[in-house]
Amino acid sequence: MSDAHGPRRPSSAALHWIGVHALGVAAALFFVLPFVFLLLTSLMGDRQALTRDLWPDTWEWDNYAKVWHTPGFLTWWRNTLLYAGLGTLLTVVSSVPVAYALAKFRFRGRRPALLLVIAMMMLPPQVVVIPMYLFWARQLDLSGTLWPLIVPMAFGDAFSIFLLRQFLLTIPDEYLDAARVDGCGEVRTLLRVVLPMARPGIAAVALFQFFCAWNDYFGPQIYASDNPAAWTLSYGLESFKGAHHTNWNLTMAATVLVMAPVIVLFFFAQKAFVEGVTLTGVKG
C-alpha cells in the first residue's frame, strides 16, 4: 500500500528485527546441519555412506545395533558412566563446602585462599601431567584404570568452587542469619537453607563436570590406554574409527551414541544450567 509520498519503507526497528532473526537462523543452521548430516549418514548402507548422497536410500537402523554389540562398546559405555557420574558426584560434594566457606565466612586467609583457587583455574592441566602420572602410576600402581581420574575429584575442582562461590554470593545473608537465630548450626544451615537455594548453581557445576568427564580424551589416553577394559567412549571411539575406517555409517552411528546422552541431558536441564551460569555474575 502506498500514499502520496510513495511506497512506505520498513522502519529501522523492523529492519533490525529482520537482521537479528536472519542472523540467528543462519547461526542455528551452521551448528545444526553437521548433526543432521551425521544422523543421516549413520542410517545409510555401507556403500552409500561413501558417496555424496545426503539422504539414505534405505534407513539402516540396524547400524546402531551393530555398534552397540561391537565387542568392548558396552564396557566403554559403563566406564564412561562411572567416570562421569561418580566424578561429578565427588566434585559437587567436595566443592560445595569450600565454596560456601569462601562466600559466607569471614576468616583470616580468605582472600589468599580465593586467589589460590583462581590461580589453580589458570594453571594448564598439562603442567601437572608428569608428576600426577608418576604418583598414580608409579607410586600407587593404578595405571590401566580410571581411578587416577576419579579420586582427585573428591578434593574439589577450582572452576567448580569458583562458580559455586559466585552463585552463593547472590544468596542474601539474611536467610542464613535467620536460620542461625532459629538454632541451626552451620552444617544444618548449609543443608536446609543454602543447598535448596543453590540448586541452579549446583546443576550448572554438575553439568559442566559431567560433560567434561564424558568428553575427556586426554585423561584416559594417559592412564588407561594400555588396558582396553578401562577405555571410555571418547577414547574407544578412536579405536572404533580405526577398525571401521571404510564404514563411515557405523562410525557416524557410534558418534551419535556417544553424543546422545549429553544432548538429552542438556535438553532437560538447560533451564537450570542457564540460570545457574547467569546468576554467577551478579555479584563479585
Stockholm file with secondary structure:
# STOCKHOLM 1.0

chainA/1-284         MSDAHGPRRPSSAALHWIGVHALGVAAALFFVLPFVFLLLTSLMGDRQALTRDLWPDTWEWDNYAKVWHTPGFLTWWRNTLLYAGLGTLLTVVSSVPVAYALAKFRFRGRRPALLLVIAMMMLPPQVVVIPMYLFWARQLDLSGTLWPLIVPMAFGDAFSIFLLRQFLLTIPDEYLDAARVDGCGEVRTLLRVVLPMARPGIAAVALFQFFCAWNDYFGPQIYASDNPAAWTLSYGLESFKGAHHTNWNLTMAATVLVMAPVIVLFFFAQKAFVEGVTLTGVKG
#=GR chainA/1-284 SS CEETTEECCCCHHHHHHHHHHHHHHHHHHHHHHHHHHHHHHHTSCTTGGGSSCSSCSSCCTHHHHHHHTSTTHHHHHHHHHHHHHHHHHHHHHHHHHHHHHHHHCCCTTHHHHHHHHHHHHHSCGGGGHHHHHIIIIIISCCTTSSHHHHGGGGGCCHHHHHHHHHHHTTSCHHHHHHHHHTTCCHHHHIIIIIHHHTHHHHHHHHHHHHHHHHTCCHHHHHHSTTCGGGCCHHHHHHHHHHHTTTCHHHHHHHHHHHHHHHHHHHHHHHHHHHHHHHHTTSCC
#=GC SS_cons         CEETTEECCCCHHHHHHHHHHHHHHHHHHHHHHHHHHHHHHHTSCTTGGGSSCSSCSSCCTHHHHHHHTSTTHHHHHHHHHHHHHHHHHHHHHHHHHHHHHHHHCCCTTHHHHHHHHHHHHHSCGGGGHHHHHIIIIIISCCTTSSHHHHGGGGGCCHHHHHHHHHHHTTSCHHHHHHHHHTTCCHHHHIIIIIHHHTHHHHHHHHHHHHHHHHTCCHHHHHHSTTCGGGCCHHHHHHHHHHHTTTCHHHHHHHHHHHHHHHHHHHHHHHHHHHHHHHHTTSCC
//
